[in-house]
Amino acid sequence: MGIVEAIAEAVRAHPAVERVEPIGSRARGTATELSDWDFHVAIEDFAEVSADLPALVAPYEPLAAQWDPLGDHASYLLIFAGPVKVDLIFGDVPRSRNPPWRVGPDTLAAMDSHFWDWSLWLVSKRRHGMNDRVRGELLKMSHHLLRPLGIETLPLSLEEAADHYVRARDRLEARYRTRISRSLEEEVLPLVRAPHRDHYRPSGLRS
């Protein structure tokens, strides 16, 4: 069983979960090889499920596991080696978007997870040829994540955003005398920097 099926089955087995259904481009058959694996999760008790999710996915060793800071509804975002991105979407659970990040030694690792998750999602959008969407998201990323890091220049590309981010993160690590894992960066940065003239390549590959 692949990691995607394993996660879906693990969540489906939770006693407070009613259904786990694939949605999005994977379900429609319009995905590229880097598209998210999106699942709608119907639940009886969100508090119970959300409390159990970190322990439930931990055996599968996600490189990142976080609640979407900017979603209009609760979504648990996972990245595994590959990279493989799995989003567990609780579409019946509305939430308010978080304010821009507050930078500190206690938030740097979470900001790193958010940046690389966001970048991986945008690489997929870029491969679909959604250049206007990517530019709009870079503006949002600048406001929410890059400016708090001290990056005032609006990035004009994913590559530029990554270069600015890495330099700012490294400076902050030196200031706080800490170092966070590079596992996500090693998975996502090569995709950010890869040639991207192949705007749209549907794929039936399983992750």
N, CA and C of each residue as an Amber inpcrd file, in Angstrom:
protein
   621
   0.8490000  -1.1870000   0.0000000   0.0000000   0.0000000   0.0000000
   0.8840000   1.2360000   0.0000000   0.6310000   2.1930000  -0.9090000
   1.3890000   3.4260000  -0.9480000   1.0440000   4.3330000   0.2150000
   1.8690000   5.3660000   0.4000000   1.6800000   6.2560000   1.5400000
   0.3310000   6.9510000   1.4840000  -0.1350000   7.3130000   0.2990000
  -1.4160000   8.0110000   0.1850000  -2.5550000   7.1150000   0.6630000
  -2.5740000   5.8650000   0.1690000  -3.6280000   4.9410000   0.5780000
  -3.5320000   4.6200000   2.0640000  -2.2850000   4.5290000   2.5790000
  -2.1030000   4.2180000   3.9960000  -2.6610000   5.3160000   4.8860000
  -2.4120000   6.5650000   4.5130000  -2.9350000   7.6830000   5.3040000
  -4.4570000   7.7140000   5.2420000  -5.0020000   7.5440000   4.0550000
  -6.4630000   7.5550000   3.9160000  -7.0960000   6.4560000   4.7560000
  -6.5080000   5.2700000   4.7450000  -7.0610000   4.1650000   5.5150000
  -6.9280000   4.4110000   7.0170000  -5.8030000   4.9800000   7.4370000
  -5.6080000   5.2520000   8.8610000  -6.6290000   6.2560000   9.3730000
  -6.8900000   7.2930000   8.5940000  -7.8810000   8.2910000   8.9960000
  -9.2770000   7.6880000   8.9610000  -9.5530000   6.9150000   7.9390000
 -10.8770000   6.2840000   7.7950000 -11.1890000   5.3690000   8.9760000
 -10.1550000   4.7800000   9.5690000 -10.3560000   3.8410000  10.6730000
 -10.6380000   4.5240000  12.0060000 -10.4760000   5.8390000  12.0760000
 -10.7430000   6.5440000  13.3330000 -12.2390000   6.4490000  13.6530000
 -12.5910000   6.1560000  14.9010000 -14.0050000   5.9440000  15.2410000
 -14.8930000   7.1770000  15.0510000 -14.3220000   8.3780000  15.0530000
 -15.1270000   9.5940000  14.8800000 -15.1470000  10.0760000  13.4300000
 -14.5770000   9.2970000  12.5140000 -14.5810000   9.6530000  11.0960000
 -15.6670000   8.8650000  10.3790000 -16.4800000   9.5680000   9.6100000
 -17.5700000   8.9220000   8.8690000 -17.1350000   8.4940000   7.4690000
 -16.4360000   9.3970000   6.7570000 -16.0190000   9.1120000   5.3830000
 -14.7090000   9.8210000   5.0780000 -13.9250000   9.2270000   4.1930000
 -12.7350000   9.8520000   3.6310000 -12.8200000   9.6660000   2.1230000
 -13.0030000  10.7810000   1.3860000 -13.2620000  10.6960000  -0.0470000
 -12.2540000  11.5410000  -0.8240000 -11.6620000  11.0020000  -1.8970000
 -10.7590000  11.8080000  -2.7280000 -11.5140000  12.9090000  -3.4540000
 -10.9130000  14.0830000  -3.5130000 -11.4900000  15.2220000  -4.2230000
 -10.3670000  15.9160000  -4.9930000 -10.7050000  16.9440000  -5.7370000
  -9.7070000  17.7430000  -6.4230000  -9.2310000  17.1090000  -7.7170000
  -8.0640000  17.5430000  -8.1840000  -7.5710000  17.1370000  -9.4990000
  -7.2770000  15.6530000  -9.5840000  -6.8730000  15.0470000  -8.4800000
  -6.6150000  13.6040000  -8.5050000  -7.9100000  12.8450000  -8.7750000
  -8.9810000  13.2660000  -8.1310000 -10.2750000  12.6050000  -8.3270000
 -10.8170000  12.8710000  -9.7240000 -10.5270000  14.0560000 -10.2790000
 -11.0260000  14.4090000 -11.6080000 -10.1920000  13.8220000 -12.7380000
  -8.9700000  13.3480000 -12.4170000  -8.0950000  12.8200000 -13.4420000
  -7.3550000  13.8850000 -14.2170000  -7.1920000  15.0830000 -13.6220000
  -6.5090000  16.1880000 -14.3010000  -5.2100000  16.5710000 -13.5990000
  -4.6860000  15.6890000 -12.7700000  -3.5190000  16.0130000 -11.9500000
  -2.2250000  15.9200000 -12.7480000  -1.2160000  16.6620000 -12.3060000
   0.1560000  16.4280000 -12.7290000   0.7990000  15.5340000 -11.6730000
   2.0490000  15.1340000 -11.9360000   2.7000000  14.2220000 -10.9900000
   2.9500000  14.8620000  -9.6390000   2.8910000  16.2010000  -9.5520000
   3.1400000  16.8900000  -8.2860000   1.8740000  17.4050000  -7.6260000
   0.7200000  17.1290000  -8.1750000  -0.5260000  17.6100000  -7.5810000
  -0.7470000  16.9970000  -6.1970000  -1.4220000  17.7830000  -5.3530000
  -1.7910000  17.2870000  -4.0260000  -2.7150000  16.0740000  -4.1490000
  -2.6900000  15.2620000  -3.1130000  -3.7160000  14.2410000  -2.9220000
  -4.6800000  14.7920000  -1.8790000  -5.8370000  15.2810000  -2.3230000
  -6.8090000  15.9300000  -1.4460000  -7.8970000  14.9360000  -1.0500000
  -8.2260000  14.9320000   0.2350000  -9.2990000  14.0780000   0.7400000
 -10.2560000  14.9110000   1.5840000 -11.5400000  14.7810000   1.3000000
 -12.5530000  15.3610000   2.1790000 -12.8270000  14.3740000   3.2960000
 -12.7400000  14.8690000   4.5300000 -12.9530000  14.0240000   5.7030000
 -14.2330000  14.4690000   6.3950000 -15.2230000  13.5960000   6.4160000
 -16.4720000  13.8570000   7.1310000 -16.3640000  13.2440000   8.5200000
 -16.7160000  14.0200000   9.5290000 -16.4730000  13.5780000  10.9070000
 -17.7190000  13.7560000  11.7740000 -17.7340000  13.0320000  12.8810000
 -18.7690000  13.2050000  13.9060000 -18.3030000  14.1840000  14.9850000
 -17.0010000  14.1220000  15.3170000 -16.4680000  14.9340000  16.4120000
 -15.1140000  15.4780000  15.9810000 -15.0950000  16.7410000  15.5340000
 -13.8490000  17.3110000  15.0280000 -12.8050000  17.4420000  16.1300000
 -13.2100000  17.8170000  17.3190000 -12.2450000  17.9760000  18.4090000
 -11.4980000  16.6770000  18.6710000 -12.2080000  15.5810000  18.6520000
 -11.5750000  14.2830000  18.9030000 -10.6230000  13.9100000  17.7750000
 -11.0750000  14.0830000  16.5400000 -10.2290000  13.7220000  15.3940000
  -8.9930000  14.6110000  15.3310000  -9.1710000  15.9130000  15.4830000
  -8.0340000  16.8270000  15.3760000  -6.9970000  16.5690000  16.4670000
  -7.4410000  16.1930000  17.6410000  -6.5040000  15.8860000  18.7210000
  -5.6990000  14.6240000  18.4300000  -6.2970000  13.6890000  17.7070000
  -5.6480000  12.4020000  17.4530000  -4.8010000  12.3840000  16.1850000
  -4.9930000  13.3490000  15.2990000  -4.3140000  13.3060000  14.0030000
  -2.7840000  13.2630000  14.0970000  -2.1490000  14.0780000  14.9190000
  -0.6760000  14.0290000  14.9510000  -0.1380000  12.6400000  15.2830000
  -0.7130000  11.9830000  16.2750000  -0.2540000  10.6380000  16.6300000
  -0.6250000   9.6260000  15.5660000  -1.7510000   9.8530000  14.8900000
  -2.2210000   8.9200000  13.8720000  -1.2820000   8.8940000  12.6690000
  -0.7540000  10.0650000  12.2570000   0.1110000  10.1100000  11.0740000
   1.5840000   9.9460000  11.4090000   1.9500000  10.0700000  12.6810000
   3.3600000  10.0240000  13.0670000   4.0890000   8.7610000  12.6020000
   3.4700000   7.5650000  12.6530000   4.1960000   6.3680000  12.2090000
   4.6260000   6.4120000  10.7440000   4.0160000   7.2790000   9.9400000
   4.3440000   7.3700000   8.5160000   5.4280000   8.4210000   8.2470000
   5.9370000   9.0220000   9.3020000   7.0830000   9.9260000   9.2610000
   6.9170000  11.0810000   8.2670000   5.8940000  11.9030000   8.4520000
   5.7580000  13.0800000   7.5770000   6.9030000  14.0560000   7.7870000
   7.3330000  14.6810000   6.7210000   8.3430000  15.7330000   6.8250000
   7.7280000  17.0230000   7.3430000   6.4240000  17.1790000   7.1210000
   5.6910000  18.3320000   7.6400000   4.2690000  17.8930000   7.9290000
   3.7190000  18.3970000   9.0100000   2.3310000  18.1300000   9.3880000
   1.8240000  19.3780000  10.0970000   0.8430000  20.0480000   9.5100000
   0.4000000  21.3310000  10.0530000  -1.0380000  21.6120000   9.6440000
  -1.7210000  22.3870000  10.4660000  -3.0260000  22.9140000  10.0840000
  -2.8080000  24.1160000   9.1910000  -3.5500000  24.1850000   8.1110000
  -3.4060000  25.2700000   7.1440000  -3.6550000  26.6150000   7.8240000
  -2.6410000  27.5020000   7.8700000  -2.8460000  28.7820000   8.5490000
  -3.7910000  29.7240000   7.8110000  -4.0050000  29.4910000   6.5100000
  -4.7470000  30.4610000   5.7090000  -6.0200000  29.8930000   5.1000000
  -6.4260000  28.7120000   5.4930000  -7.6280000  28.1220000   4.9270000
  -8.8940000  28.6980000   5.5240000  -9.9740000  28.6570000   4.7520000
 -11.2820000  29.0800000   5.2440000 -11.9930000  27.9620000   5.9950000
 -11.4680000  26.7590000   5.8820000 -11.9580000  25.6280000   6.6470000
 -10.7480000  24.8200000   7.1060000 -10.9400000  23.9640000   8.0770000
  -9.8230000  23.2250000   8.6620000  -9.2450000  22.2410000   7.6530000
  -7.9280000  22.2980000   7.4740000  -7.2360000  21.3760000   6.5880000
  -5.9100000  20.9950000   7.2350000  -5.6340000  19.6960000   7.2890000
  -4.3840000  19.2000000   7.8560000  -3.4700000  18.8460000   6.6910000
  -2.3400000  19.5360000   6.5950000  -1.4540000  19.4570000   5.4450000
  -0.2460000  18.5990000   5.7770000  -0.0020000  17.5930000   4.9520000
   1.0880000  16.6520000   5.1770000   1.9980000  16.6000000   3.9620000
   3.2960000  16.4860000   4.2010000   4.2580000  16.2280000   3.1360000
   5.1180000  15.0420000   3.5450000   5.2660000  14.0980000   2.6190000
   6.1010000  12.9220000   2.8310000   7.2350000  12.9380000   1.8080000
   8.2620000  12.1430000   2.0480000   9.3750000  12.0520000   1.1130000
   8.8550000  11.6800000  -0.2660000   9.4380000  12.2710000  -1.2780000
   9.0150000  11.9990000  -2.6500000   9.2100000  13.1720000  -3.5870000
   8.6570000  14.3640000  -3.3090000   7.7200000  14.6250000  -2.2050000
   6.2940000  14.2520000  -2.6030000   5.5200000  13.8760000  -1.5880000
   4.0980000  13.5690000  -1.7430000   3.3370000  14.4610000  -0.7720000
   2.3970000  15.2410000  -1.2920000   1.6110000  16.1680000  -0.4610000
   0.1960000  15.6440000  -0.3230000  -0.2430000  15.4430000   0.9080000
  -1.5850000  14.9400000   1.2110000  -2.2930000  15.9680000   2.0820000
  -3.4650000  16.4190000   1.6350000  -4.2560000  17.3850000   2.3930000
  -5.5490000  16.7300000   2.8660000  -5.7440000  16.7230000   4.1680000
  -6.9800000  16.2040000   4.7680000  -7.8790000  17.4050000   5.0470000
  -8.9660000  17.4950000   4.3090000  -9.7930000  18.7000000   4.2910000
 -11.1070000  18.4430000   5.0170000 -11.3400000  19.2190000   6.0530000
 -12.5670000  19.1130000   6.8450000 -13.4870000  20.2500000   6.3800000
 -14.1390000  20.0160000   5.2490000 -14.8930000  21.0690000   4.5960000
 -16.0800000  21.5780000   5.3760000 -16.5180000  20.8400000   6.3730000
 -17.6570000  21.2660000   7.1930000 -17.2170000  22.0020000   8.4530000
 -15.9160000  22.2650000   8.5850000 -15.3850000  22.9180000   9.7880000
 -14.7680000  24.2540000   9.3910000 -15.5370000  25.3680000   9.4690000
 -14.9810000  26.6760000   9.1000000 -13.9670000  27.1550000  10.1270000
 -13.0610000  27.9970000   9.6800000 -12.0690000  28.5810000  10.5830000
 -11.6920000  29.9560000  10.0650000 -11.0950000  30.7530000  10.9200000
 -10.5970000  32.0710000  10.5410000  -9.1260000  31.9670000  10.1550000
  -8.7330000  32.7680000   9.1860000  -7.3380000  32.7500000   8.7550000
  -6.4380000  33.3670000   9.8230000  -5.2450000  32.8110000   9.9520000
  -4.2730000  33.3520000  10.8920000  -3.7440000  34.7030000  10.4010000
  -3.3100000  35.5620000  11.3070000  -2.6350000  36.7980000  10.9060000
  -1.2410000  36.4720000  10.3700000  -0.5260000  37.4570000   9.8240000
   0.8580000  37.2100000   9.3980000   1.6940000  36.6200000  10.5280000
   2.6960000  35.8470000  10.1410000   3.5270000  35.1570000  11.1290000
   4.2300000  36.1510000  12.0510000   4.3920000  35.7340000  13.2790000
   5.2680000  36.4210000  14.2350000   6.5600000  35.6220000  14.2900000
   7.6680000  36.2680000  13.9870000   8.9510000  35.5780000  13.9020000
   9.5840000  35.4540000  15.2750000  10.0700000  34.2700000  15.5860000
  10.7700000  34.0310000  16.8370000  11.3630000  32.6420000  16.8310000
  12.1850000  32.3260000  17.8030000  12.7840000  30.9870000  17.8340000
  11.7480000  29.8780000  17.9850000  10.5910000  30.2280000  18.5250000
   9.5400000  29.2300000  18.7190000   8.6600000  29.0440000  17.4910000
   8.7780000  29.9170000  16.4840000   7.9310000  29.8090000  15.2950000
   8.7100000  29.4810000  14.0240000  10.0320000  29.4900000  14.0870000
  10.8330000  29.3630000  12.8780000  10.6030000  28.0310000  12.1670000
  10.5110000  26.9400000  12.9090000  10.2930000  25.6310000  12.2770000
   8.9210000  25.5610000  11.6240000   7.9050000  26.1100000  12.2720000
   6.5610000  26.1040000  11.6860000   6.5040000  26.9740000  10.4390000
   7.2060000  28.0980000  10.4550000   7.2610000  28.9480000   9.2700000
   7.9500000  28.2270000   8.1140000   8.9910000  27.4590000   8.4370000
   9.6900000  26.7030000   7.4070000   8.7560000  25.6770000   6.7680000
   7.9970000  24.9720000   7.5820000   7.0320000  24.0070000   7.0480000
   6.0070000  24.6990000   6.1600000   5.5150000  25.8440000   6.6110000
   4.5170000  26.5680000   5.8270000   5.1020000  27.0250000   4.4990000
   6.3150000  27.5660000   4.5120000   6.9080000  28.0690000   3.2700000
   7.0780000  26.9530000   2.2410000   7.6290000  25.8250000   2.6530000
   7.8950000  24.7640000   1.6760000   6.6200000  24.0540000   1.2450000
   5.6380000  23.9350000   2.1240000   4.3390000  23.3900000   1.7180000
   3.6990000  24.3060000   0.6720000   3.7160000  25.5870000   0.9320000
   3.1510000  26.5870000   0.0050000   3.8860000  26.5270000  -1.3310000
   5.2120000  26.4230000  -1.2780000   6.0090000  26.3970000  -2.5040000
   5.7280000  25.1540000  -3.3250000   5.6070000  24.0030000  -2.6680000
   5.3120000  22.7690000  -3.3960000   3.9580000  22.8550000  -4.0830000
   2.9800000  23.4040000  -3.3990000   1.6500000  23.5940000  -3.9960000
   1.7330000  24.5180000  -5.2130000   2.5490000  25.5650000  -5.1170000
   2.6680000  26.4940000  -6.2290000   3.4490000  25.9050000  -7.4000000
   4.3860000  25.0090000  -7.1380000   5.0580000  24.3150000  -8.2400000
   4.0300000  23.5490000  -9.0670000   3.0790000  22.9040000  -8.3850000
   2.0240000  22.1870000  -9.1040000   1.1720000  23.1470000  -9.9220000
   0.8260000  24.3020000  -9.3460000   0.0390000  25.2890000 -10.0910000
   0.8230000  25.8030000 -11.3020000   2.1130000  25.9970000 -11.1350000
   2.9480000  26.4500000 -12.2430000   2.9570000  25.4180000 -13.3650000
   2.9730000  24.1630000 -13.0250000   2.9730000  23.1150000 -14.0500000
   1.6370000  23.0470000 -14.7870000   0.5970000  23.5430000 -14.1700000
  -0.6900000  23.6580000 -14.8570000  -0.7480000  24.9150000 -15.7270000
   0.3130000  25.7310000 -15.7250000   0.3050000  26.9620000 -16.4930000
  -0.4870000  28.0770000 -15.8470000  -0.7330000  27.9800000 -14.5210000
  -1.5610000  28.9650000 -13.8230000  -0.6870000  30.1040000 -13.3070000
  -0.0760000  30.8430000 -14.2390000   0.8990000  31.8500000 -13.8620000
   0.2830000  33.0050000 -13.0790000  -0.9360000  33.4030000 -13.4380000
  -1.5930000  34.4770000 -12.6890000  -1.8610000  34.0460000 -11.2560000
  -2.2490000  32.7980000 -11.0650000  -2.4980000  32.2870000  -9.7170000
  -1.2020000  32.2820000  -8.9060000  -0.1020000  31.8880000  -9.5340000
   1.1800000  31.8710000  -8.8310000   1.5720000  33.2810000  -8.4120000
   1.4200000  34.2590000  -9.3140000   1.7760000  35.6390000  -8.9640000
   0.9090000  36.1610000  -7.8180000  -0.3810000  35.8330000  -7.8370000
  -1.2500000  36.2620000  -6.7510000  -0.8590000  35.6400000  -5.4260000
  -0.4710000  34.3730000  -5.4580000  -0.0560000  33.7050000  -4.2260000
   1.2720000  34.2440000  -3.7170000   2.1660000  34.6360000  -4.6190000
   3.4240000  35.2400000  -4.1750000   3.1780000  36.5630000  -3.4630000
   2.1840000  37.3200000  -3.9190000   1.8140000  38.5540000  -3.2170000
   1.3000000  38.2300000  -1.8160000   0.4590000  37.2110000  -1.7170000
  -0.0580000  36.7890000  -0.4130000   1.0820000  36.2770000   0.4740000
   1.9800000  35.4910000  -0.1180000   3.1140000  34.9630000   0.6380000
   4.0000000  36.0930000   1.1640000   4.1830000  37.1190000   0.3460000
   4.9980000  38.2500000   0.7770000   4.4020000  38.9010000   2.0180000
   3.0970000  39.1200000   2.0030000   2.4310000  39.7670000   3.1400000
   2.4400000  38.8810000   4.3790000   2.1410000  37.6150000   4.1950000
   1.8990000  36.7450000   5.3480000   3.1750000  36.1540000   5.9420000
   4.1780000  35.8830000   5.1020000   5.3180000  35.1150000   5.5880000
   6.6650000  35.7890000   5.3360000   6.8580000  36.3790000   4.1590000
   8.1810000  36.9070000   3.8330000   8.4660000  38.2380000   4.5210000
   7.5010000  39.1390000   4.5300000   7.7290000  40.4190000   5.1980000
   8.0200000  40.2600000   6.6820000   7.3180000  39.3890000   7.4040000
   7.6930000  39.1790000   8.8000000   9.1460000  38.7280000   8.9830000
   9.7160000  38.0880000   7.9530000  11.1160000  37.6680000   8.0020000
  12.0690000  38.8010000   7.6470000  11.5300000  39.9730000   7.2970000
  12.3520000  41.1050000   6.9310000  12.5810000  41.2470000   5.4430000
  11.8350000  40.5000000   4.6180000  11.9840000  40.5470000   3.1610000
  10.9530000  41.5230000   2.6120000  11.3860000  42.6990000   2.2380000
  10.4640000  43.7400000   1.7810000  10.2070000  43.6790000   0.2760000
  11.1040000  43.0640000  -0.4750000  10.9620000  43.0050000  -1.9290000
   9.9630000  41.9260000  -2.3160000   9.0050000  42.2710000  -3.1620000
   8.0340000  41.3000000  -3.6370000   8.7080000  40.3590000  -4.6310000
   8.7380000  39.0510000  -4.3710000   9.3750000  38.1280000  -5.3150000
   8.5720000  38.0200000  -6.6020000   9.2930000  37.9520000  -7.7150000
   8.6560000  37.8740000  -9.0180000   8.5400000  36.4430000  -9.5270000
   9.0970000  35.4930000  -8.7850000   9.0430000  34.0910000  -9.1870000
   9.1870000  33.2180000  -7.9560000   8.8550000  31.9330000  -8.0990000
   9.0550000  30.9910000  -7.0020000  10.5280000  30.8780000  -6.6440000
  11.3850000  30.9030000  -7.6640000  12.8240000  30.8090000  -7.4120000
  13.3080000  31.9820000  -6.5720000  12.8410000  33.1750000  -6.9110000
  13.2540000  34.3600000  -6.1640000  12.7270000  34.3060000  -4.7330000
  11.4920000  33.8560000  -4.5540000  10.9410000  33.7270000  -3.2010000
  11.7780000  32.7590000  -2.3770000  12.1620000  31.6250000  -2.9690000
  12.9480000  30.6400000  -2.2440000  14.3260000  31.1870000  -1.8780000
  14.9650000  31.8970000  -2.8050000  16.2830000  32.4630000  -2.5200000
  16.2090000  33.4650000  -1.3720000  15.2190000  34.3640000  -1.4150000
  15.0520000  35.3390000  -0.3340000  14.7690000  34.6240000   0.9880000
  13.8850000  33.6280000   0.9270000  13.5040000  32.9400000   2.1540000
  14.6970000  32.2440000   2.8030000  15.4590000  31.5030000   2.0180000
  16.5770000  30.7350000   2.5730000  17.5890000  31.6610000   3.2300000
  17.9040000  32.7800000   2.5950000  18.8630000  33.7160000   3.1910000
  18.3300000  34.2900000   4.5120000  17.0360000  34.6640000   4.5250000
  16.4540000  35.2310000   5.7430000  16.3940000  34.1890000   6.8530000
  15.9950000  32.9750000   6.5140000  15.9340000  31.9150000   7.5330000
  17.3070000  31.6260000   8.1110000  18.3220000  31.5750000   7.2510000
  19.6680000  31.2840000   7.7350000  20.1600000  32.3790000   8.6850000
  19.8460000  33.6320000   8.3700000  20.2370000  34.7290000   9.2710000
  19.5550000  34.5870000  10.6240000  18.2860000  34.2330000  10.6070000
  17.5540000  34.0940000  11.8600000  18.0480000  32.9010000  12.6650000
  18.4110000  31.8280000  11.9970000  18.9920000  30.6920000  12.7210000
  20.2640000  31.1120000  13.4520000  21.0920000  31.8980000  12.7780000
  22.3170000  32.3650000  13.4210000  21.9960000  33.2680000  14.6130000
  20.9770000  34.1270000  14.4550000  20.5950000  35.0230000  15.5470000
  20.0800000  34.2360000  16.7440000  19.2480000  33.2210000  16.4770000
  18.6410000  32.4600000  17.5640000  19.4880000  31.2730000  18.0090000
  20.6140000  31.0490000  17.3360000  21.5180000  29.9420000  17.6650000
  20.7760000  28.6040000  17.6380000  20.1010000  28.4020000  16.5350000
  19.3530000  27.1630000  16.3500000  19.4990000  26.7400000  14.8980000
  19.1010000  25.5230000  14.5990000  19.1100000  25.0410000  13.2070000
  17.9500000  24.0740000  13.0470000  17.1090000  24.3310000  12.0590000
  15.9720000  23.4580000  11.8040000  16.3240000  22.4990000  10.6800000
  15.5520000  21.4380000  10.5750000  15.8020000  20.3950000   9.5860000
  15.7530000  20.9550000   8.1660000  16.5940000  20.4220000   7.3040000
  16.5910000  20.7870000   5.8890000  15.8610000  19.7460000   5.0360000
  15.1660000  18.8130000   5.6650000  14.5250000  17.7290000   4.9110000
  13.5230000  18.2500000   3.8970000  12.6850000  19.2020000   4.2990000
  11.6990000  19.7510000   3.3720000  12.3730000  20.5300000   2.2480000
  13.3370000  21.3470000   2.6030000  14.0510000  22.1210000   1.5850000
  14.6860000  21.1990000   0.5480000  15.2810000  20.1110000   0.9940000
  15.9440000  19.1920000   0.0690000  14.9490000  18.5180000  -0.8710000
  13.7070000  18.3570000  -0.4430000  12.6850000  17.7640000  -1.2940000
  12.0970000  18.7680000  -2.2800000  11.8520000  19.9910000  -1.8180000
  11.0590000  20.9400000  -2.5960000  11.9110000  21.8890000  -3.4340000
  13.0440000  22.3370000  -2.9160000  13.8290000  23.3440000  -3.6280000
  14.2540000  22.8960000  -5.0320000  14.6840000  21.6350000  -5.2410000
  15.0130000  21.2400000  -6.6200000  13.8330000  21.3620000  -7.5760000
  12.6160000  21.1550000  -7.0900000  11.4320000  21.2920000  -7.9470000
  11.1470000  22.7580000  -8.2530000  11.3740000  23.6250000  -7.2680000
  11.2040000  25.0590000  -7.4880000  12.1530000  25.5440000  -8.5730000
  13.3770000  25.0210000  -8.5700000  14.4090000  25.4940000  -9.4950000
  14.4270000  24.7310000 -10.8170000  13.6240000  23.6970000 -10.9440000
  13.6320000  22.8870000 -12.1580000  13.0270000  23.6490000 -13.3300000
  13.4510000  23.3340000 -14.5590000  12.8050000  23.9440000 -15.7310000
  11.3060000  23.6680000 -15.7060000  10.5170000  24.6390000 -16.1570000
   9.0630000  24.4740000 -16.0480000   8.3550000  24.9340000 -17.3030000
   8.8770000  24.5600000 -18.4470000   8.1910000  24.8640000 -19.6900000
   7.0540000  23.8980000 -19.9750000   7.1030000  22.7360000 -19.3150000
   6.0410000  21.7410000 -19.4970000   4.8530000  22.1470000 -18.6370000
   4.0500000  23.1000000 -19.1310000   3.0100000  23.7140000 -18.3140000
   1.9740000  22.7140000 -17.8260000   1.6690000  21.7080000 -18.6110000
   0.5680000  20.8300000 -18.2020000   0.8090000  19.4210000 -18.7220000
   1.0270000  18.5130000 -17.8010000   1.2590000  17.1310000 -18.1830000
   0.4200000  16.2280000 -17.2770000  -0.8070000  15.8890000 -17.6800000
  -1.6140000  15.0050000 -16.8560000  -0.8840000  13.6920000 -16.5990000
  -1.0900000  13.1570000 -15.4330000  -0.4150000  11.9150000 -15.0790000
  -1.3110000  11.0460000 -14.2450000  -1.2730000   9.7500000 -14.5000000
  -2.0280000   8.8010000 -13.6900000  -1.1490000   8.0950000 -12.6930000
   0.0590000   8.6360000 -12.4740000   0.9900000   7.9700000 -11.5730000
   0.4350000   7.9320000 -10.1540000   0.6600000   6.8330000  -9.4850000
   0.2660000   6.6830000  -8.0940000   1.4520000   7.0460000  -7.2230000
   1.1760000   7.7140000  -6.0870000   2.2540000   8.0610000  -5.1650000
   2.3240000   7.0320000  -4.0460000
